[in-house]
Each structure stands twice: as C-alpha cells, then as structure tokens.
Amino acid sequence: MSIVAAIAVLMVFVGTFIFYTVYLIWFPPPPGPPPLLPEASDFVLIAIFLLLGLAIAIHAALRLTRRILAPLNSLAEGARRIAAGDLTARAVAGDRSLGETAQLVDDFNVMAQRLQDVAESMASWNAAIAHELRTPLTILRGRLQGLTDGVFDPSDELFRSLLAQVENLSRLVDDLRVVTLSDSQRLDMRVEATDLANEVAQAVEAMRPALDGAGFTVRMTTQPVTLPCDGARIRQALLALLENARRYATPGVIEIRMNLENTDVVIAVEDEGPGLSAEFAAQAFDPFARAEPSRSRQFGGSGLGLSVVRAIAEAHGGHARYRTSKTGGSVFEIVLPLDGAAADSKAATGGDSIVRRPMMPLPTEH
C-alpha cells in the first residue's frame, strides 16, 4: 500500500506537469488577462487525460485485485469444501507475489493436511480396534453358544479358556485406554517417591514363571534409586517389554539392567534375538505396528504393548527407544529423567510429595 500511495502521488505531480506542458504547447494563452472559466479546448484536454488515467487505474486495480482475491477466494472455497466433509480440499496461492497471502494459504493447506491425517488415523484406529476385538469376542460367543446348545460339556479347561479370552479383552481395553489418554495428555499419574529397583524386581518376579516356562533365563542388574514416578505404571511398562520378549524373542537369556545415563535413569531389556528390521524399528512403538502380522497373531500380540511402553515413558517426561545389541538381539529401553519432568507431572496430577535420594552406584546382580 505504501508503494501504491507513492506511485499515486508521483503520478499526480508528473501528470500535472505533463498536462500543463502539453496544454501550453498546443494551446498557447491568448494575450490579455486569462479567462475566469476554462474554455472548450481545456475541457477536451482534461477529459482525455482523465480517461487515460482511469484506464491505467482500472488496469492496475484489476491486476492487484486478482493477486489479492484469487488466493482468498480459493481459501474460502477450500474452507467451504472442508466444512462439507471434503478433507482433500486445498487452496491455491496463485503467483505468490503477495507474501502474506501466500503464507496464509500455505498455513491453511498445512492445517487441512493435518485434519486429513487425523481423520485417516482415526479410521485406521477404528478398523484396527474392531479387528482386535473381533477375535476374542468371536471365540467367546462361539464357546458360550456351544455351552448353551449342549455342544460343549462344562469343564475346568473350557472355563479357563473363556477366562483367558476375557483377560485378553481386559488387557486390550486397558492398553487402548493408556495409549488414548497419553495422546490426549490425560493419562492419570500418581507420582511419588518410588524405589525403582524394587518396582523392577516385582515386575520381573511376576513374569519369571512365564519366562521360565518359555525357556528363558533372567539376569537382572539394578542399583538403589529413589525416583519420583508412578511405580505401578513403570511395572506395567516393564511387564509389557518382558511379555514382548516372551512372545517373539528366541529362548535364551533376558537381561534387565538399570544404569545412570547423564541425568536419566535407563531401564533396559535385552534378549538374544532375532531383533527388528531397520524398516520396522522406526515404527516399533506405534500403535498396532507389527513386523510380521501373521506371526504376531500366532503368538497373540495386539500390537499395543510397545506403544503402551512409550506412552508411560513420555507421561514421565522421558521416552522409549530401541537399538540392536552387539550380538544381534533387541534392546528396548525406558529412559526416565532423574528430576524436573516428574515433579511437573506431580503438580499437574495432584501426586504425593516427592523425596529424592542420590543414586548409589553399587550394582547388584540377581
């Protein structure tokens, strides 16, 4: 607008100079005093210059209007299409000569793309959840119908099988709840001073019978650490890692380690293989991610275990990560900050008071 104003002022001065110069050349003033009113020739020359100025102004205004209104009209049309449910609608920035308008269009397109991604993600989630719930529900319905019709005889083994399916459903629903609440940053956390080594030991002891039965040997190395965290959630994350190893790792040694890494404490679960492919490792912690879907379903995996681990780690202000061990096995790690983030979580969730003790680097092997 400053450039337009400067050009307008310049045109007024230059136009006035040219007008009077041409006028004096074509129509020299007669001798004597000048007339009080313009003559006919004066009106003709004024009309010519007026029409010429209007033509230039209209041409410039149309070009400027197209630059401004074309992207804005495209933006409005895109907004109407998105409001009508077409999330593929995008606005066109035009020639991008007006930087602010082009930036507005780009921001709108980014927003539209994110809306489309969220909608596609929700559709994928719904389909995956329905698929995961269908299998145990189908089994339960079939066996209960068989009991009703007298096809199956009531037995302890049948009831244990039905109970196992109910437990699978309960675990799936709980995992879905954790992941969903974590995505919306509403995961309930009871943060208090916790003996982290004790929580790790409890999780390992709870899984030890199942691991022993699957042919695994557990080695655990911990050190005394009192950390502000939710002990139950930490156990849940560690149980998910151990269950993941039980289902998919080669029977052998599973090592659970706790060590200090800069300002973080790291809980690592390492198995003897076969490890994850480089392509799948990047999405291993995504919900319903599976390296080999057929193999995962064979062993009863839902694809939510590692996403629960990540959700719990991030709720504590940390993160979860994967790397390949020197022997080619998998190493899944939960990284928790020693201070700061957990205290913020406590304040936000109304947790108990926090007491910190310095770490004692005295490893104890079990």
C-alpha positions in Angstrom: 0.0 0.0 0.0 2.9 2.4 0.6 4.2 1.7 -2.9 0.7 2.3 -4.3 0.5 5.6 -2.4 3.9 6.7 -3.6 3.1 5.9 -7.2 -0.2 7.8 -7.0 1.5 10.9 -5.6 4.2 10.7 -8.3 1.6 10.3 -11.0 -0.3 13.4 -9.7 2.8 15.6 -9.8 4.1 14.2 -13.1 0.7 14.2 -14.7 0.1 17.8 -13.7 3.5 18.8 -15.2 2.8 17.0 -18.4 -0.7 18.3 -18.6 0.3 21.9 -18.4 3.3 21.5 -20.6 1.2 19.9 -23.4 -1.6 22.5 -22.8 0.8 25.4 -23.2 2.3 23.9 -26.3 -0.9 23.1 -28.1 -3.0 25.9 -26.8 -0.8 29.0 -26.0 -2.6 31.5 -23.8 -4.0 34.5 -25.8 -2.8 37.9 -25.0 -4.5 39.7 -22.3 -5.8 38.7 -18.9 -6.6 34.9 -18.5 -10.3 33.9 -18.6 -12.1 33.1 -15.4 -13.6 29.8 -16.7 -11.9 27.0 -18.8 -12.6 27.1 -22.5 -13.8 24.2 -24.6 -10.3 23.1 -25.5 -9.5 22.9 -21.8 -12.4 20.6 -21.1 -11.4 18.3 -24.0 -7.8 18.0 -22.8 -9.0 17.4 -19.2 -11.3 14.6 -20.4 -8.6 13.0 -22.4 -6.2 12.9 -19.5 -9.0 11.7 -17.2 -9.9 8.8 -19.4 -6.3 7.8 -19.8 -5.8 8.0 -16.0 -8.9 5.9 -15.4 -7.8 3.3 -17.9 -4.4 2.9 -16.2 -6.1 2.9 -12.7 -8.6 0.2 -13.8 -5.8 -2.0 -15.3 -3.7 -1.7 -12.2 -6.6 -2.3 -9.9 -7.7 -5.4 -11.7 -4.2 -6.9 -11.6 -3.9 -6.1 -7.9 -7.4 -7.4 -7.2 -6.6 -10.7 -8.9 -3.5 -11.1 -6.8 -5.4 -10.5 -3.6 -8.8 -12.0 -4.3 -7.7 -15.1 -6.3 -6.0 -16.8 -3.3 -8.6 -15.5 -0.9 -11.4 -16.9 -3.0 -9.5 -20.2 -3.3 -9.1 -20.2 0.5 -12.8 -19.5 1.1 -13.8 -22.3 -1.4 -11.4 -24.7 0.3 -12.8 -23.9 3.7 -16.4 -24.5 2.5 -15.4 -27.9 1.0 -13.7 -28.9 4.2 -16.7 -27.8 6.2 -18.8 -30.0 3.9 -16.6 -33.0 4.6 -14.1 -33.0 1.8 -10.8 -33.0 3.6 -8.8 -33.3 0.4 -9.6 -29.6 -0.5 -6.6 -27.3 -0.8 -6.2 -23.6 -1.6 -4.1 -22.2 -4.4 -1.7 -19.4 -3.6 -1.6 -18.0 -7.1 1.6 -16.3 -8.3 2.8 -15.8 -4.7 3.6 -12.2 -5.4 1.9 -11.2 -2.1 3.9 -12.9 0.6 1.5 -12.6 3.4 -1.4 -14.0 1.4 0.7 -16.9 0.1 1.8 -17.7 3.7 -1.9 -17.7 4.8 -2.7 -20.2 2.0 0.2 -22.4 3.0 -0.8 -22.4 6.6 -4.4 -23.3 5.6 -3.1 -26.2 3.5 -1.0 -27.5 6.3 -4.0 -27.4 8.6 -6.1 -29.2 6.1 -3.4 -31.9 5.6 -3.3 -32.4 9.4 -7.0 -32.7 9.5 -6.9 -35.3 6.8 -4.1 -37.2 8.5 -6.1 -37.2 11.8 -9.2 -38.5 10.1 -7.3 -41.2 8.3 -5.6 -42.1 11.6 -8.9 -42.3 13.4 -10.4 -44.5 10.6 -7.3 -46.8 10.8 -7.6 -46.9 14.6 -11.3 -47.8 14.5 -10.6 -50.6 12.0 -7.7 -52.0 14.0 -9.6 -51.9 17.3 -12.6 -53.6 15.7 -10.2 -56.3 14.3 -8.5 -56.8 17.6 -11.8 -57.1 19.5 -13.4 -59.4 17.0 -11.2 -62.4 17.5 -11.7 -62.9 21.3 -15.4 -61.9 21.1 -16.0 -64.5 18.3 -14.3 -67.2 20.4 -16.3 -66.2 23.5 -19.6 -66.2 21.6 -18.9 -69.5 19.8 -18.0 -71.3 23.0 -20.8 -69.8 25.1 -23.2 -70.7 22.3 -21.8 -74.2 22.3 -22.4 -74.4 26.1 -25.9 -73.2 25.6 -26.7 -75.7 22.9 -25.0 -78.5 24.7 -22.3 -79.0 22.1 -19.6 -78.4 24.7 -19.6 -80.0 28.2 -18.8 -77.7 31.0 -15.2 -78.3 32.2 -12.5 -76.6 34.1 -10.4 -76.4 30.9 -13.2 -74.7 29.0 -13.8 -72.2 31.7 -10.1 -71.4 31.9 -10.1 -70.9 28.2 -13.0 -68.5 28.4 -11.4 -66.7 31.3 -8.2 -66.3 29.2 -10.2 -64.7 26.4 -11.8 -62.3 28.9 -8.4 -61.4 30.3 -7.1 -60.7 26.8 -10.0 -58.4 26.2 -9.4 -56.7 29.5 -5.7 -56.2 28.7 -6.5 -54.9 25.2 -9.0 -52.4 26.6 -6.6 -51.2 29.3 -3.8 -50.8 26.7 -6.1 -48.8 24.4 -7.1 -46.6 27.4 -3.4 -45.9 28.2 -2.4 -45.1 24.7 -5.5 -42.9 24.1 -5.2 -41.0 27.3 -1.5 -40.4 26.6 -2.2 -39.0 23.2 -4.6 -36.5 24.8 -2.2 -35.8 27.7 -4.8 -37.0 30.2 -3.1 -40.2 31.5 -3.6 -40.4 35.2 -0.3 -40.5 37.1 0.3 -41.0 40.8 3.8 -39.6 41.2 5.6 -40.3 44.5 9.0 -41.2 45.7 9.4 -44.7 44.5 12.1 -47.4 44.9 12.7 -48.0 41.2 14.8 -51.1 41.8 12.0 -52.7 43.9 9.4 -52.0 41.1 11.7 -53.6 38.5 12.2 -56.6 40.8 8.5 -57.0 41.3 7.8 -56.9 37.6 10.5 -59.5 36.9 9.2 -61.8 39.6 5.7 -61.6 38.3 6.9 -62.6 34.8 9.5 -65.1 35.9 7.2 -68.2 35.9 6.0 -67.5 32.4 9.6 -66.7 31.2 10.9 -69.9 32.8 8.2 -71.9 31.1 9.1 -70.4 27.7 12.7 -71.4 28.1 14.2 -68.0 29.2 16.8 -67.3 31.8 16.5 -63.9 33.5 19.5 -61.9 34.7 18.9 -58.6 36.4 21.3 -55.9 37.4 19.9 -52.9 39.4 21.1 -50.3 41.8 19.2 -48.4 44.6 17.3 -45.5 43.1 14.5 -43.4 44.6 12.8 -41.7 41.7 9.6 -39.5 41.5 7.4 -41.6 39.3 4.3 -43.8 39.2 5.6 -47.2 40.3 2.5 -49.1 39.0 2.9 -47.6 35.6 6.6 -48.4 35.5 5.8 -52.0 36.3 3.2 -52.0 33.6 5.7 -50.8 31.0 8.3 -53.3 32.1 5.8 -56.2 32.1 4.9 -55.2 28.5 8.6 -55.4 27.5 9.0 -58.7 29.2 5.8 -60.1 27.6 7.1 -58.8 24.2 10.3 -60.7 24.7 8.5 -63.9 25.8 6.3 -63.8 22.7 8.8 -63.0 20.0 12.4 -63.5 21.2 14.5 -66.6 20.8 14.5 -68.6 24.1 17.7 -67.8 25.9 19.0 -65.1 28.3 17.0 -62.0 29.0 19.0 -59.2 30.7 17.3 -56.4 32.7 19.6 -53.6 33.6 19.3 -50.2 35.3 22.0 -47.7 34.8 22.6 -43.9 35.0 23.0 -42.1 31.7 23.8 -38.3 32.2 20.7 -37.0 34.0 18.5 -40.0 33.2 18.0 -43.5 34.6 17.7 -46.2 31.9 15.8 -49.5 32.3 16.9 -51.8 29.5 15.5 -55.2 28.5 17.8 -57.2 26.2 17.2 -60.5 24.5 19.2 -62.8 22.2 17.3 -62.1 19.0 16.2 -62.1 16.3 15.9 -58.3 16.6 13.9 -55.9 14.5 14.5 -54.9 10.9 15.8 -51.4 10.2 12.5 -50.5 8.4 10.3 -51.7 11.3 12.4 -50.3 14.1 11.4 -46.8 13.2 7.7 -47.5 13.9 8.0 -50.2 16.5 6.4 -48.1 19.2 3.4 -47.0 17.0 0.0 -48.5 18.0 -0.9 -51.7 16.2 2.5 -51.9 14.5 3.6 -55.4 13.6 6.8 -56.6 11.9 5.1 -59.8 10.8 1.4 -59.7 11.3 0.8 -63.4 10.8 3.5 -64.3 13.4 2.2 -61.6 15.8 -1.3 -63.0 15.7 0.0 -66.6 16.1 1.5 -65.6 19.4 -1.5 -63.4 20.4 0.1 -60.0 20.1 -2.2 -57.0 19.7 0.5 -54.5 18.5 -0.2 -52.2 21.5 2.4 -53.4 24.0 5.3 -51.2 22.9 3.0 -48.2 22.3 2.0 -48.5 26.0 5.6 -48.5 27.0 6.2 -45.3 25.0 3.1 -43.7 26.4 4.1 -44.4 30.0 7.7 -43.2 29.4 6.5 -40.0 27.8 4.0 -39.4 30.7 7.0 -39.4 33.0 8.8 -36.8 30.8 11.1 -39.5 29.3 11.0 -41.6 26.2 11.3 -45.2 25.0 13.8 -46.3 22.4 15.1 -49.4 20.6 18.5 -50.5 19.4 20.2 -53.6 18.3 22.6 -55.3 20.7 26.2 -56.3 19.8 25.0 -59.9 19.5 22.1 -59.0 17.1 19.4 -59.1 19.7 16.9 -56.5 20.7 17.4 -53.9 23.4 14.3 -51.9 24.5 15.0 -49.1 26.9 12.8 -46.9 29.1 14.5 -43.6 29.7 13.3 -41.6 32.8 14.6 -38.2 33.9 16.0 -38.1 37.4 14.3 -34.7 38.2 12.2 -32.0 36.7 9.7 -33.6 34.5 8.2 -36.0 37.0 7.8 -33.2 39.5 5.8 -31.2 36.9 3.6 -34.3 36.4 3.1 -34.5 40.2 1.9 -30.9 40.3 -0.4 -31.4 37.4 -2.0 -34.6 38.7 -2.1 -34.0 42.4 0.5 -36.6 43.2 2.1 -37.2 46.6 5.1 -35.2 47.8 8.4 -36.2 46.3 11.6 -37.0 48.1 14.8 -37.6 46.2 17.8 -39.6 47.3 21.2 -39.6 45.5 21.9 -42.6 43.3 24.3 -45.1 44.8 26.4 -46.7 42.1 26.6 -50.1 43.8 25.3 -52.7 41.2 23.6 -55.8 42.5 23.2 -58.9 40.3 20.3 -61.3 40.6 
